Amino acid sequence: MKMERYVVCFLWHVYTSSFCIKVGAICSLLNKNK
């Protein structure tokens, strides 16, 4: 039970961090175009 919770937290962290990186990259591209 605990192991599954750790896996879910790990996957959630990876997903959110990659999402933030994508958003940051998009924002930087938009700022360059201005």
C-alpha distance matrix in Angstrom:
0.0 3.8 5.5 5.4 6.6 9.0 10.2 10.9 12.7 14.5 15.7 16.7 18.6 20.3 21.3 22.7 24.5 26.1 27.1 28.7 30.5 31.9 33.0 34.7 36.4 37.7 38.9 40.7 42.4 43.5 45.0 46.8 48.4 49.8
3.8 0.0 3.8 5.4 5.1 6.4 8.8 9.9 10.7 12.4 14.4 15.3 16.5 18.5 19.9 21.0 22.5 24.4 25.6 26.9 28.6 30.3 31.4 32.7 34.6 36.2 37.2 38.8 40.7 41.9 43.1 45.0 46.8 48.0
5.5 3.8 0.0 3.8 5.4 5.1 6.3 8.7 9.9 10.5 12.3 14.1 15.3 16.6 18.3 19.9 21.0 22.6 24.2 25.7 27.0 28.6 30.2 31.4 33.0 34.7 36.0 37.4 39.1 40.6 41.9 43.5 45.3 46.9
5.4 5.4 3.8 0.0 3.8 5.4 5.1 6.2 8.6 9.8 10.5 12.1 14.1 15.3 16.3 18.1 19.8 21.1 22.2 24.1 25.7 26.9 28.3 30.0 31.5 32.8 34.3 36.0 37.4 38.8 40.3 42.0 43.6 45.1
6.6 5.1 5.4 3.8 0.0 3.8 5.4 5.1 6.2 8.5 9.9 10.4 12.2 14.3 15.2 16.3 18.1 19.9 20.8 22.3 24.2 25.6 26.7 28.2 30.1 31.4 32.5 34.3 36.0 37.2 38.5 40.4 42.1 43.4
9.0 6.4 5.1 5.4 3.8 0.0 3.8 5.5 5.1 6.1 8.6 9.8 10.4 12.3 14.1 15.3 16.3 18.2 19.8 20.9 22.4 24.3 25.6 26.7 28.5 30.2 31.3 32.7 34.6 36.0 37.1 38.8 40.7 42.1
10.2 8.8 6.3 5.1 5.4 3.8 0.0 3.8 5.5 5.0 6.1 8.4 9.8 10.6 12.1 14.1 15.3 16.5 18.1 19.9 21.1 22.5 24.2 25.6 26.9 28.6 30.1 31.5 33.0 34.6 36.0 37.5 39.2 40.9
10.9 9.9 8.7 6.2 5.1 5.5 3.8 0.0 3.8 5.4 5.2 6.0 8.5 9.9 10.4 12.0 14.0 15.3 16.2 18.1 19.8 21.0 22.2 24.0 25.6 26.8 28.2 30.0 31.5 32.7 34.2 36.0 37.5 39.0
12.7 10.7 9.9 8.6 6.2 5.1 5.5 3.8 0.0 3.8 5.5 5.0 6.1 8.6 9.8 10.4 12.0 14.1 15.1 16.2 18.1 19.8 20.8 22.1 24.1 25.6 26.5 28.2 30.1 31.3 32.4 34.4 36.1 37.4
14.5 12.4 10.5 9.8 8.5 6.1 5.0 5.4 3.8 0.0 3.8 5.4 5.1 6.2 8.6 10.0 10.5 12.3 14.1 15.4 16.5 18.4 20.0 21.0 22.5 24.4 25.6 26.9 28.7 30.3 31.4 33.0 34.9 36.5
15.7 14.4 12.3 10.5 9.9 8.6 6.1 5.2 5.5 3.8 0.0 3.8 5.4 5.1 6.0 8.6 9.9 10.6 12.1 14.2 15.3 16.5 18.3 19.8 21.1 22.5 24.2 25.7 27.0 28.6 30.1 31.6 33.2 35.0
16.7 15.3 14.1 12.1 10.4 9.8 8.4 6.0 5.0 5.4 3.8 0.0 3.8 5.5 5.0 6.0 8.4 9.9 10.4 12.1 14.1 15.3 16.3 18.1 19.8 21.0 22.2 24.1 25.7 26.8 28.3 30.2 31.7 33.1
18.6 16.5 15.3 14.1 12.2 10.4 9.8 8.5 6.1 5.1 5.4 3.8 0.0 3.8 5.5 5.3 5.9 8.5 9.8 10.5 12.1 14.1 15.3 16.2 18.2 19.9 20.8 22.3 24.2 25.6 26.7 28.4 30.3 31.7
20.3 18.5 16.6 15.3 14.3 12.3 10.6 9.9 8.6 6.2 5.1 5.5 3.8 0.0 3.8 5.6 5.2 6.1 8.5 10.0 10.6 12.3 14.2 15.3 16.4 18.4 19.9 21.0 22.6 24.3 25.6 27.0 28.9 30.6
21.3 19.9 18.3 16.3 15.2 14.1 12.1 10.4 9.8 8.6 6.0 5.0 5.5 3.8 0.0 3.8 5.6 5.3 6.1 8.7 10.0 10.6 12.3 14.2 15.4 16.6 18.3 20.0 21.2 22.6 24.3 25.9 27.3 29.0
22.7 21.0 19.9 18.1 16.3 15.3 14.1 12.0 10.4 10.0 8.6 6.0 5.3 5.6 3.8 0.0 3.8 5.5 4.9 6.1 8.6 9.8 10.4 12.1 14.1 15.2 16.2 18.2 19.9 20.9 22.3 24.2 25.8 27.1
24.5 22.5 21.0 19.8 18.1 16.3 15.3 14.0 12.0 10.5 9.9 8.4 5.9 5.2 5.6 3.8 0.0 3.8 5.4 5.1 6.2 8.7 9.9 10.4 12.3 14.3 15.2 16.4 18.4 19.9 20.9 22.5 24.6 26.0
26.1 24.4 22.6 21.1 19.9 18.2 16.5 15.3 14.1 12.3 10.6 9.9 8.5 6.1 5.3 5.5 3.8 0.0 3.8 5.5 5.0 6.2 8.7 9.8 10.5 12.4 14.2 15.3 16.5 18.4 19.9 21.1 22.8 24.7
27.1 25.6 24.2 22.2 20.8 19.8 18.1 16.2 15.1 14.1 12.1 10.4 9.8 8.5 6.1 4.9 5.4 3.8 0.0 3.8 5.4 5.1 6.2 8.6 9.9 10.6 12.3 14.2 15.4 16.5 18.3 20.1 21.4 23.0
28.7 26.9 25.7 24.1 22.3 20.9 19.9 18.1 16.2 15.4 14.2 12.1 10.5 10.0 8.7 6.1 5.1 5.5 3.8 0.0 3.8 5.4 5.1 6.0 8.5 9.8 10.4 12.1 14.1 15.2 16.2 18.3 20.0 21.2
30.5 28.6 27.0 25.7 24.2 22.4 21.1 19.8 18.1 16.5 15.3 14.1 12.1 10.6 10.0 8.6 6.2 5.0 5.4 3.8 0.0 3.8 5.5 5.0 6.1 8.6 9.8 10.5 12.3 14.2 15.2 16.5 18.5 20.2
31.9 30.3 28.6 26.9 25.6 24.3 22.5 21.0 19.8 18.4 16.5 15.3 14.1 12.3 10.6 9.8 8.7 6.2 5.1 5.4 3.8 0.0 3.8 5.4 5.1 6.2 8.6 9.9 10.6 12.3 14.2 15.4 16.8 18.8
33.0 31.4 30.2 28.3 26.7 25.6 24.2 22.2 20.8 20.0 18.3 16.3 15.3 14.2 12.3 10.4 9.9 8.7 6.2 5.1 5.5 3.8 0.0 3.8 5.4 5.1 6.1 8.6 9.8 10.5 12.2 14.2 15.5 16.8
34.7 32.7 31.4 30.0 28.2 26.7 25.6 24.0 22.1 21.0 19.8 18.1 16.2 15.3 14.2 12.1 10.4 9.8 8.6 6.0 5.0 5.4 3.8 0.0 3.8 5.4 5.1 6.1 8.6 9.8 10.5 12.3 14.4 15.6
36.4 34.6 33.0 31.5 30.1 28.5 26.9 25.6 24.1 22.5 21.1 19.8 18.2 16.4 15.4 14.1 12.3 10.5 9.9 8.5 6.1 5.1 5.4 3.8 0.0 3.8 5.5 5.1 6.2 8.6 9.9 10.6 12.6 14.6
37.7 36.2 34.7 32.8 31.4 30.2 28.6 26.8 25.6 24.4 22.5 21.0 19.9 18.4 16.6 15.2 14.3 12.4 10.6 9.8 8.6 6.2 5.1 5.4 3.8 0.0 3.8 5.5 5.1 6.2 8.6 9.9 10.8 12.7
38.9 37.2 36.0 34.3 32.5 31.3 30.1 28.2 26.5 25.6 24.2 22.2 20.8 19.9 18.3 16.2 15.2 14.2 12.3 10.4 9.8 8.6 6.1 5.1 5.5 3.8 0.0 3.8 5.4 5.1 6.1 8.7 10.0 10.9
40.7 38.8 37.4 36.0 34.3 32.7 31.5 30.0 28.2 26.9 25.7 24.1 22.3 21.0 20.0 18.2 16.4 15.3 14.2 12.1 10.5 9.9 8.6 6.1 5.1 5.5 3.8 0.0 3.8 5.4 5.0 6.2 8.8 10.1
42.4 40.7 39.1 37.4 36.0 34.6 33.0 31.5 30.1 28.7 27.0 25.7 24.2 22.6 21.2 19.9 18.4 16.5 15.4 14.1 12.3 10.6 9.8 8.6 6.2 5.1 5.4 3.8 0.0 3.8 5.4 5.1 6.4 9.0
43.5 41.9 40.6 38.8 37.2 36.0 34.6 32.7 31.3 30.3 28.6 26.8 25.6 24.3 22.6 20.9 19.9 18.4 16.5 15.2 14.2 12.3 10.5 9.8 8.6 6.2 5.1 5.4 3.8 0.0 3.8 5.4 5.2 6.6
45.0 43.1 41.9 40.3 38.5 37.1 36.0 34.2 32.4 31.4 30.1 28.3 26.7 25.6 24.3 22.3 20.9 19.9 18.3 16.2 15.2 14.2 12.2 10.5 9.9 8.6 6.1 5.0 5.4 3.8 0.0 3.8 5.4 5.3
46.8 45.0 43.5 42.0 40.4 38.8 37.5 36.0 34.4 33.0 31.6 30.2 28.4 27.0 25.9 24.2 22.5 21.1 20.1 18.3 16.5 15.4 14.2 12.3 10.6 9.9 8.7 6.2 5.1 5.4 3.8 0.0 3.8 5.5
48.4 46.8 45.3 43.6 42.1 40.7 39.2 37.5 36.1 34.9 33.2 31.7 30.3 28.9 27.3 25.8 24.6 22.8 21.4 20.0 18.5 16.8 15.5 14.4 12.6 10.8 10.0 8.8 6.4 5.2 5.4 3.8 0.0 3.8
49.8 48.0 46.9 45.1 43.4 42.1 40.9 39.0 37.4 36.5 35.0 33.1 31.7 30.6 29.0 27.1 26.0 24.7 23.0 21.2 20.2 18.8 16.8 15.6 14.6 12.7 10.9 10.1 9.0 6.6 5.3 5.5 3.8 0.0
